[in-house]
């Protein structure tokens, strides 16, 4: 596809696409400048960039994530809960990872944590064992 078809699919401008290529946030097109051709990898890179920007990441941070450099990235979810992603560890995961199974596993862990926290939180009734005999 050409740059106009790519921008129609993504909502980005041609200038933004060229910026993403120049900054290393997506691979360069095939065929050089005059006959530039974009494919699925370019579309995926733009969509990933858009998702991360929507989460508040700056382009420099997105570049580090894309390159797998830098430390873990923490995404606040709700007060008291954050998701930590380590790009270096994700390098071997790949696109064939079953995202539904992963989401189910995260949901199970979160349910366990929330159940445990509610049983021992500030509003929980303390368990003192058997009543003292006097």
Z-matrix of the N, CA and C atoms (Angstrom, degrees):
N
C 1 1.448
C 2 1.527 1 108.63
N 3 1.307 2 116.05 1 154.06
C 4 1.465 3 119.10 2 178.41
C 5 1.533 4 109.37 3 -91.04
N 6 1.314 5 116.53 4 178.22
C 7 1.464 6 120.95 5 -174.89
C 8 1.526 7 112.13 6 -63.63
N 9 1.320 8 117.10 7 -33.37
C 10 1.467 9 119.88 8 -179.83
C 11 1.528 10 111.65 9 -69.86
N 12 1.318 11 116.52 10 -36.98
C 13 1.464 12 119.93 11 175.93
C 14 1.528 13 110.33 12 -67.57
N 15 1.333 14 115.98 13 -40.17
C 16 1.467 15 120.64 14 178.64
C 17 1.525 16 110.88 15 -63.41
N 18 1.315 17 116.74 16 -44.55
C 19 1.467 18 119.58 17 -179.39
C 20 1.529 19 111.52 18 -68.17
N 21 1.316 20 117.38 19 -31.89
C 22 1.467 21 120.30 20 176.89
C 23 1.528 22 110.71 21 -65.52
N 24 1.337 23 117.20 22 -35.67
C 25 1.466 24 121.56 23 179.82
C 26 1.522 25 112.64 24 -75.42
N 27 1.321 26 116.63 25 -31.69
C 28 1.465 27 120.05 26 -172.28
C 29 1.519 28 114.46 27 -104.22
N 30 1.322 29 117.46 28 -20.14
C 31 1.452 30 119.95 29 -176.31
C 32 1.521 31 113.36 30 82.19
N 33 1.306 32 117.49 31 2.70
C 34 1.468 33 121.64 32 177.13
C 35 1.523 34 109.26 33 -85.70
N 36 1.319 35 115.98 34 161.52
C 37 1.461 36 120.81 35 176.89
C 38 1.523 37 109.32 36 -90.53
N 39 1.330 38 118.53 37 158.94
C 40 1.465 39 119.98 38 175.16
C 41 1.538 40 111.54 39 -56.71
N 42 1.313 41 116.14 40 -37.52
C 43 1.466 42 119.47 41 178.87
C 44 1.530 43 110.68 42 -62.22
N 45 1.331 44 117.34 43 -41.40
C 46 1.471 45 120.94 44 178.74
C 47 1.520 46 110.77 45 -65.31
N 48 1.315 47 117.71 46 -39.54
C 49 1.465 48 121.31 47 178.04
C 50 1.526 49 109.62 48 -61.41
N 51 1.324 50 116.94 49 -45.56
C 52 1.468 51 120.24 50 178.54
C 53 1.526 52 111.37 51 -63.52
N 54 1.330 53 116.59 52 -36.46
C 55 1.469 54 121.22 53 176.47
C 56 1.529 55 110.20 54 -62.20
N 57 1.333 56 116.68 55 -46.03
C 58 1.463 57 120.74 56 -179.09
C 59 1.524 58 111.31 57 -60.83
N 60 1.322 59 116.50 58 -39.01
C 61 1.464 60 120.62 59 177.49
C 62 1.522 61 109.61 60 -67.48
N 63 1.327 62 116.99 61 -48.63
C 64 1.471 63 121.31 62 -177.24
C 65 1.525 64 111.94 63 -61.31
N 66 1.324 65 117.36 64 -34.41
C 67 1.464 66 121.39 65 -178.52
C 68 1.527 67 112.84 66 -87.29
N 69 1.324 68 117.54 67 0.84
C 70 1.460 69 120.33 68 178.98
C 71 1.516 70 113.50 69 76.84
N 72 1.324 71 117.51 70 18.53
C 73 1.454 72 121.14 71 -179.69
C 74 1.519 73 112.65 72 -88.63
N 75 1.318 74 115.62 73 -8.14
C 76 1.461 75 121.44 74 171.31
C 77 1.525 76 107.49 75 -154.45
N 78 1.316 77 117.62 76 155.99
C 79 1.468 78 119.34 77 -177.66
C 80 1.525 79 111.65 78 -68.46
N 81 1.323 80 116.72 79 154.56
C 82 1.470 81 118.96 80 176.56
C 83 1.527 82 110.33 81 -67.15
N 84 1.323 83 116.70 82 155.31
C 85 1.467 84 119.43 83 179.89
C 86 1.525 85 110.94 84 -71.40
N 87 1.310 86 114.37 85 161.31
C 88 1.467 87 121.12 86 173.91
C 89 1.525 88 108.72 87 -79.42
N 90 1.300 89 118.14 88 151.65
C 91 1.457 90 121.77 89 171.15
C 92 1.513 91 116.56 90 87.32
N 93 1.304 92 119.01 91 3.60
C 94 1.458 93 120.26 92 178.05
C 95 1.513 94 113.44 93 78.90
N 96 1.305 95 116.22 94 -176.28
C 97 1.470 96 121.71 95 -172.35
C 98 1.536 97 113.02 96 -68.25
N 99 1.306 98 117.61 97 -44.52
C 100 1.467 99 120.95 98 -175.12
C 101 1.536 100 112.69 99 -71.39
N 102 1.321 101 116.68 100 -36.44
C 103 1.465 102 121.31 101 -177.94
C 104 1.523 103 111.13 102 -117.96
N 105 1.320 104 116.73 103 41.08
C 106 1.459 105 121.25 104 -176.03
C 107 1.527 106 111.12 105 -59.37
N 108 1.328 107 114.50 106 132.07
C 109 1.454 108 121.54 107 -179.97
C 110 1.524 109 108.81 108 -127.27
N 111 1.323 110 115.69 109 131.30
C 112 1.454 111 121.92 110 -177.99
C 113 1.519 112 109.17 111 -114.50
N 114 1.322 113 115.51 112 151.35
C 115 1.459 114 119.79 113 -178.24
C 116 1.516 115 112.69 114 -135.92
N 117 1.316 116 114.78 115 -159.00
C 118 1.465 117 121.86 116 -176.26
C 119 1.528 118 111.85 117 -60.78
N 120 1.327 119 118.54 118 -37.00
C 121 1.465 120 121.29 119 -179.93
C 122 1.528 121 110.86 120 -63.66
N 123 1.318 122 116.32 121 -37.84
C 124 1.465 123 120.40 122 179.44
C 125 1.523 124 110.86 123 -69.54
N 126 1.315 125 115.73 124 -42.46
C 127 1.453 126 120.80 125 178.29
C 128 1.529 127 110.15 126 -61.98
N 129 1.331 128 117.14 127 -44.75
C 130 1.466 129 121.45 128 178.94
C 131 1.524 130 110.95 129 -63.43
N 132 1.328 131 117.68 130 -40.43
C 133 1.463 132 120.97 131 179.95
C 134 1.524 133 111.18 132 -64.22
N 135 1.321 134 117.22 133 -41.46
C 136 1.468 135 120.60 134 178.91
C 137 1.523 136 110.19 135 -66.28
N 138 1.308 137 117.43 136 -43.65
C 139 1.473 138 120.27 137 -179.59
C 140 1.528 139 110.88 138 -64.65
N 141 1.332 140 117.32 139 -39.71
C 142 1.470 141 120.42 140 177.02
C 143 1.530 142 109.99 141 -63.84
N 144 1.319 143 116.42 142 -43.50
C 145 1.461 144 121.47 143 177.72
C 146 1.533 145 110.33 144 -59.55
N 147 1.316 146 117.00 145 -45.42
C 148 1.463 147 120.94 146 -179.65
C 149 1.530 148 111.65 147 -62.17
N 150 1.346 149 116.81 148 -41.07
C 151 1.467 150 119.97 149 179.47
C 152 1.528 151 110.75 150 -63.60
N 153 1.332 152 116.44 151 -45.03
C 154 1.457 153 119.91 152 -178.75
C 155 1.523 154 111.71 153 -67.57
N 156 1.329 155 117.03 154 -38.12
C 157 1.472 156 119.91 155 176.30
C 158 1.523 157 110.03 156 -63.17
N 159 1.334 158 116.93 157 -39.39
C 160 1.460 159 120.86 158 179.30
C 161 1.533 160 111.35 159 -63.70
N 162 1.337 161 116.41 160 -27.64
C 163 1.461 162 121.12 161 177.31
C 164 1.525 163 112.02 162 -82.51
N 165 1.337 164 116.66 163 -4.92
C 166 1.458 165 120.35 164 176.64
C 167 1.509 166 115.94 165 101.39
N 168 1.337 167 117.49 166 6.49
C 169 1.460 168 119.80 167 179.94
C 170 1.517 169 110.47 168 -76.13
N 171 1.310 170 115.49 169 141.02
C 172 1.462 171 121.78 170 176.19
C 173 1.526 172 108.64 171 -83.86
N 174 1.349 173 118.29 172 156.86
C 175 1.463 174 120.57 173 -179.30
C 176 1.535 175 114.19 174 -53.39
N 177 1.317 176 118.15 175 -38.56
C 178 1.473 177 120.22 176 180.00
C 179 1.528 178 110.88 177 -63.15
N 180 1.330 179 117.51 178 -39.81
C 181 1.465 180 121.02 179 178.29
C 182 1.527 181 110.43 180 -68.19
N 183 1.322 182 116.60 181 -38.09
C 184 1.465 183 120.47 182 178.80
C 185 1.528 184 109.96 183 -63.85
N 186 1.319 185 116.69 184 -38.99
C 187 1.459 186 120.65 185 178.08
C 188 1.534 187 110.08 186 -61.42
N 189 1.329 188 117.59 187 -43.50
C 190 1.465 189 121.05 188 178.32
C 191 1.523 190 111.25 189 -62.52
N 192 1.323 191 116.40 190 -40.67
C 193 1.464 192 120.22 191 177.86
C 194 1.527 193 109.61 192 -63.10
N 195 1.317 194 116.34 193 -47.04
C 196 1.466 195 121.46 194 -178.45
C 197 1.518 196 111.78 195 -60.66
N 198 1.325 197 115.51 196 -38.32
C 199 1.467 198 120.16 197 -178.84
C 200 1.522 199 111.81 198 -82.94
N 201 1.323 200 117.21 199 -9.26
C 202 1.463 201 120.11 200 -179.60
C 203 1.516 202 112.54 201 75.75
N 204 1.322 203 116.88 202 20.11
C 205 1.461 204 120.64 203 179.61
C 206 1.519 205 109.65 204 -102.90
N 207 1.294 206 114.48 205 169.16
C 208 1.454 207 119.25 206 178.81
C 209 1.512 208 110.31 207 86.43
N 210 1.295 209 115.15 208 171.98
C 211 1.452 210 120.51 209 -179.06
C 212 1.507 211 111.83 210 -84.84
N 213 1.311 212 115.06 211 -173.64
C 214 1.462 213 119.29 212 177.73
C 215 1.523 214 111.23 213 -60.03
N 216 1.307 215 115.84 214 149.48
C 217 1.450 216 123.43 215 -179.84
C 218 1.521 217 106.78 216 -109.07
N 219 1.324 218 116.39 217 131.77
C 220 1.454 219 120.72 218 -179.11
C 221 1.521 220 109.73 219 -108.11
N 222 1.330 221 114.91 220 125.95
C 223 1.461 222 121.72 221 178.17
C 224 1.522 223 108.44 222 -110.65
N 225 1.339 224 117.96 223 113.70
C 226 1.462 225 118.16 224 176.96
C 227 1.534 226 109.77 225 -68.47
N 228 1.319 227 116.04 226 133.66
C 229 1.463 228 121.81 227 -179.47
C 230 1.530 229 109.12 228 -101.09
N 231 1.311 230 116.77 229 -60.48
C 232 1.467 231 124.79 230 174.39
C 233 1.524 232 105.81 231 -143.89
N 234 1.327 233 119.04 232 166.47
C 235 1.466 234 119.02 233 178.54
C 236 1.529 235 110.97 234 -53.54
N 237 1.307 236 115.55 235 126.07
C 238 1.458 237 121.41 236 179.68
C 239 1.512 238 114.84 237 89.86
N 240 1.329 239 117.83 238 -3.10
C 241 1.457 240 120.47 239 -178.24
C 242 1.519 241 109.83 240 -136.70
N 243 1.326 242 115.52 241 126.26
C 244 1.464 243 121.35 242 178.38
C 245 1.520 244 108.51 243 -137.85
N 246 1.301 245 115.79 244 152.17
C 247 1.461 246 122.77 245 176.99
C 248 1.517 247 107.40 246 -106.38
N 249 1.323 248 116.55 247 126.87
C 250 1.455 249 121.03 248 179.58
C 251 1.527 250 108.20 249 -108.43
N 252 1.329 251 115.63 250 125.56
C 253 1.461 252 121.73 251 -178.05
C 254 1.521 253 108.17 252 -118.97
N 255 1.313 254 116.46 253 128.27
C 256 1.460 255 121.04 254 177.77
C 257 1.524 256 108.44 255 -107.89
N 258 1.353 257 117.81 256 103.89
C 259 1.463 258 120.88 257 -177.36
C 260 1.522 259 113.63 258 -56.37
N 261 1.323 260 117.68 259 -33.35
C 262 1.466 261 120.27 260 -179.47
C 263 1.531 262 110.63 261 -64.78
N 264 1.322 263 116.35 262 -37.50
C 265 1.467 264 119.57 263 179.39
C 266 1.519 265 112.28 264 -77.02
N 267 1.324 266 116.64 265 -26.39
C 268 1.463 267 120.68 266 179.88
C 269 1.526 268 112.70 267 -77.75
N 270 1.311 269 117.66 268 -12.24
C 271 1.467 270 121.11 269 -175.06
C 272 1.529 271 112.14 270 -54.94
N 273 1.322 272 118.04 271 -35.07
C 274 1.456 273 120.72 272 -178.31
C 275 1.510 274 114.48 273 -91.84
N 276 1.325 275 118.88 274 -1.19
C 277 1.461 276 121.30 275 -175.25
C 278 1.514 277 111.35 276 -71.51
N 279 1.304 278 118.26 277 -52.94
C 280 1.455 279 122.01 278 175.48
C 281 1.515 280 114.26 279 80.32
N 282 1.330 281 115.94 280 166.23
C 283 1.462 282 120.94 281 -174.66
C 284 1.526 283 114.01 282 -74.13
N 285 1.314 284 118.65 283 -12.36
C 286 1.461 285 120.29 284 -177.83
C 287 1.530 286 112.59 285 -85.97
N 288 1.329 287 117.03 286 4.14
C 289 1.453 288 120.66 287 177.87
C 290 1.519 289 109.42 288 -61.32
N 291 1.317 290 116.36 289 134.87
C 292 1.463 291 121.06 290 -179.78
C 293 1.524 292 108.43 291 -75.23
N 294 1.320 293 116.45 292 98.67
C 295 1.462 294 121.06 293 -175.14
C 296 1.526 295 111.46 294 -66.79
N 297 1.315 296 118.33 295 -30.51
C 298 1.471 297 120.09 296 178.67
C 299 1.521 298 110.51 297 -68.72
N 300 1.323 299 116.98 298 -42.98
C 301 1.464 300 120.40 299 178.26
C 302 1.533 301 109.99 300 -64.09
N 303 1.314 302 116.32 301 -39.57
C 304 1.455 303 120.91 302 177.81
C 305 1.528 304 110.46 303 -63.82
N 306 1.334 305 117.21 304 -44.42
C 307 1.463 306 121.45 305 178.97
C 308 1.533 307 110.82 306 -63.33
N 309 1.336 308 117.03 307 -39.72
C 310 1.457 309 120.47 308 177.93
C 311 1.524 310 111.06 309 -63.88
N 312 1.333 311 115.96 310 -40.48
C 313 1.474 312 120.00 311 178.84
C 314 1.526 313 110.68 312 -64.28
N 315 1.324 314 117.58 313 -43.29
C 316 1.461 315 121.60 314 177.99
C 317 1.526 316 109.61 315 -63.17
N 318 1.325 317 117.40 316 -42.08
C 319 1.466 318 121.39 317 179.32
C 320 1.530 319 110.86 318 -62.32
N 321 1.332 320 117.18 319 -41.67
C 322 1.464 321 120.78 320 177.71
C 323 1.523 322 111.12 321 -62.01
N 324 1.330 323 115.90 322 -46.55
C 325 1.462 324 120.04 323 179.56
C 326 1.526 325 110.97 324 -61.79
N 327 1.313 326 116.35 325 -43.51
C 328 1.461 327 120.63 326 -179.88
C 329 1.525 328 110.69 327 -64.04
N 330 1.324 329 117.56 328 -42.78
C 331 1.463 330 120.78 329 178.32
C 332 1.527 331 110.66 330 -60.80
N 333 1.336 332 116.85 331 -43.12
C 334 1.468 333 120.48 332 177.75
C 335 1.517 334 111.40 333 -61.68
N 336 1.329 335 116.03 334 -45.21
C 337 1.468 336 120.35 335 -179.22
C 338 1.520 337 110.80 336 -64.05
N 339 1.332 338 117.13 337 -45.24
C 340 1.465 339 120.27 338 -179.40
C 341 1.518 340 111.61 339 -65.50
N 342 1.327 341 117.67 340 -37.40
C 343 1.459 342 121.21 341 177.41
C 344 1.525 343 109.90 342 -64.35
N 345 1.310 344 115.95 343 -47.37
C 346 1.466 345 121.08 344 179.87
C 347 1.526 346 110.89 345 -63.47
N 348 1.321 347 116.99 346 -42.40
C 349 1.464 348 121.25 347 -178.96
C 350 1.523 349 111.12 348 -64.98
N 351 1.342 350 117.14 349 -41.31
C 352 1.464 351 119.46 350 -178.14
C 353 1.522 352 110.98 351 -67.93
N 354 1.325 353 118.02 352 -28.93
C 355 1.461 354 121.23 353 179.16
C 356 1.531 355 111.76 354 -74.80
N 357 1.334 356 116.35 355 -23.02
C 358 1.459 357 120.05 356 -176.44
C 359 1.524 358 112.63 357 -122.17
N 360 1.328 359 116.73 358 13.56
C 361 1.465 360 121.22 359 -178.38
C 362 1.521 361 111.82 360 -75.50
N 363 1.333 362 116.84 361 -178.49
C 364 1.465 363 121.20 362 -176.65
C 365 1.526 364 113.74 363 -65.09
N 366 1.336 365 118.36 364 -22.64
C 367 1.465 366 120.93 365 -179.29
C 368 1.524 367 112.64 366 -95.05
N 369 1.327 368 116.99 367 -0.65
C 370 1.461 369 120.33 368 -177.04
C 371 1.528 370 109.91 369 -72.71
N 372 1.328 371 115.62 370 147.25
C 373 1.463 372 121.20 371 176.48
C 374 1.513 373 107.28 372 -81.72
N 375 1.341 374 117.41 373 124.91
C 376 1.459 375 118.68 374 -177.93
C 377 1.516 376 111.54 375 -66.41
N 378 1.309 377 115.25 376 142.85
C 379 1.459 378 122.28 377 177.94
C 380 1.518 379 106.54 378 -101.34
N 381 1.367 380 116.45 379 106.59
C 382 1.472 381 120.72 380 -177.77
C 383 1.519 382 111.38 381 -98.54
N 384 1.286 383 118.58 382 7.05
C 385 1.449 384 120.37 383 -179.70
C 386 1.526 385 110.25 384 81.66
N 387 1.327 386 116.99 385 -157.86
C 388 1.461 387 120.17 386 -178.50
C 389 1.532 388 110.74 387 -63.91
N 390 1.317 389 115.43 388 148.27
C 391 1.471 390 120.41 389 -179.82
C 392 1.523 391 109.19 390 -64.94
N 393 1.315 392 114.52 391 141.22
C 394 1.474 393 119.38 392 177.52
C 395 1.526 394 108.98 393 -67.88
N 396 1.323 395 116.44 394 135.80
C 397 1.457 396 120.13 395 176.05
C 398 1.510 397 107.80 396 -88.95
N 399 1.326 398 118.28 397 135.33
C 400 1.465 399 120.63 398 -179.59
C 401 1.487 400 110.41 399 -119.81
